[in-house]
């Protein structure tokens, strides 16, 4: 069971990284965005929020944590110049 859960966490992290790479490819994030590092960070945040919830953290606390995590999201790449 422990191995299955680890595999599920790794699959989730890989899915997050794939979404980040898609945003880089689409120009929504800068080309130098570290997709794997960013995915690892947000996977850790999600796992930590899960543990906090299990330990009794309320919605307000978890939403505040989510807001803080989103503040760490990289700024969008510059859009195409206006014509």
C-alpha beads as a LAMMPS data file, in Angstrom:
LAMMPS data file: protein, C-alpha beads

83 atoms
82 bonds

1 atom types
1 bond types

-500.0 500.0 xlo xhi
-500.0 500.0 ylo yhi
-500.0 500.0 zlo zhi

Masses

1 110.0

Atoms # bond

1 1 1 0.000 0.000 0.000
2 1 1 2.811 2.408 0.859
3 1 1 4.364 1.906 -2.592
4 1 1 1.006 2.428 -4.306
5 1 1 0.506 5.742 -2.490
6 1 1 4.043 6.854 -3.371
7 1 1 3.362 6.016 -7.023
8 1 1 0.125 8.008 -6.933
9 1 1 1.941 11.028 -5.490
10 1 1 4.619 10.775 -8.196
11 1 1 1.937 10.535 -10.892
12 1 1 0.253 13.641 -9.517
13 1 1 3.563 15.506 -9.491
14 1 1 4.245 14.415 -13.085
15 1 1 0.781 15.619 -14.134
16 1 1 1.408 19.011 -12.526
17 1 1 4.767 19.252 -14.321
18 1 1 3.108 18.359 -17.638
19 1 1 0.571 21.164 -17.168
20 1 1 3.352 23.605 -16.358
21 1 1 5.299 22.514 -19.462
22 1 1 2.156 22.995 -21.560
23 1 1 1.862 26.547 -20.205
24 1 1 5.521 27.169 -21.055
25 1 1 5.001 25.791 -24.564
26 1 1 1.887 27.960 -25.004
27 1 1 3.810 31.045 -23.869
28 1 1 1.769 31.506 -20.704
29 1 1 4.865 31.006 -18.548
30 1 1 8.450 32.063 -19.230
31 1 1 10.580 29.639 -21.216
32 1 1 13.044 29.303 -18.323
33 1 1 10.372 28.093 -15.856
34 1 1 11.620 25.053 -13.917
35 1 1 8.603 22.797 -14.464
36 1 1 9.911 19.913 -12.361
37 1 1 10.959 22.146 -9.477
38 1 1 7.687 24.047 -9.533
39 1 1 5.705 20.808 -9.677
40 1 1 7.644 19.419 -6.721
41 1 1 6.961 22.597 -4.735
42 1 1 3.212 22.518 -5.401
43 1 1 2.990 18.769 -4.802
44 1 1 4.608 19.387 -1.413
45 1 1 2.136 22.189 -0.696
46 1 1 -0.791 19.912 -1.600
47 1 1 0.576 17.099 0.560
48 1 1 1.174 19.505 3.433
49 1 1 -2.319 20.940 3.138
50 1 1 -3.695 17.408 3.228
51 1 1 -1.796 16.690 6.423
52 1 1 -2.887 20.006 7.943
53 1 1 -6.514 19.129 7.164
54 1 1 -6.069 15.697 8.754
55 1 1 -4.673 17.438 11.818
56 1 1 -7.759 19.641 12.054
57 1 1 -6.873 22.811 10.140
58 1 1 -10.015 24.654 9.113
59 1 1 -11.070 25.981 5.749
60 1 1 -9.901 29.528 6.505
61 1 1 -6.409 28.317 7.378
62 1 1 -6.201 26.112 4.276
63 1 1 -7.460 28.895 2.010
64 1 1 -4.874 31.266 3.463
65 1 1 -2.193 28.671 2.764
66 1 1 -3.470 28.239 -0.809
67 1 1 -3.339 32.027 -1.298
68 1 1 0.250 32.080 -0.060
69 1 1 1.210 29.213 -2.358
70 1 1 -0.346 30.949 -5.346
71 1 1 1.637 34.094 -4.535
72 1 1 4.721 31.989 -5.327
73 1 1 3.393 31.123 -8.822
74 1 1 5.661 32.629 -11.491
75 1 1 4.447 35.679 -13.333
76 1 1 2.979 35.096 -16.758
77 1 1 5.158 35.514 -19.794
78 1 1 4.715 38.771 -21.638
79 1 1 1.928 38.554 -24.152
80 1 1 2.307 39.359 -27.829
81 1 1 2.840 43.031 -28.600
82 1 1 -0.296 45.038 -29.303
83 1 1 -0.666 45.974 -32.934

Bonds

1 1 1 2
2 1 2 3
3 1 3 4
4 1 4 5
5 1 5 6
6 1 6 7
7 1 7 8
8 1 8 9
9 1 9 10
10 1 10 11
11 1 11 12
12 1 12 13
13 1 13 14
14 1 14 15
15 1 15 16
16 1 16 17
17 1 17 18
18 1 18 19
19 1 19 20
20 1 20 21
21 1 21 22
22 1 22 23
23 1 23 24
24 1 24 25
25 1 25 26
26 1 26 27
27 1 27 28
28 1 28 29
29 1 29 30
30 1 30 31
31 1 31 32
32 1 32 33
33 1 33 34
34 1 34 35
35 1 35 36
36 1 36 37
37 1 37 38
38 1 38 39
39 1 39 40
40 1 40 41
41 1 41 42
42 1 42 43
43 1 43 44
44 1 44 45
45 1 45 46
46 1 46 47
47 1 47 48
48 1 48 49
49 1 49 50
50 1 50 51
51 1 51 52
52 1 52 53
53 1 53 54
54 1 54 55
55 1 55 56
56 1 56 57
57 1 57 58
58 1 58 59
59 1 59 60
60 1 60 61
61 1 61 62
62 1 62 63
63 1 63 64
64 1 64 65
65 1 65 66
66 1 66 67
67 1 67 68
68 1 68 69
69 1 69 70
70 1 70 71
71 1 71 72
72 1 72 73
73 1 73 74
74 1 74 75
75 1 75 76
76 1 76 77
77 1 77 78
78 1 78 79
79 1 79 80
80 1 80 81
81 1 81 82
82 1 82 83
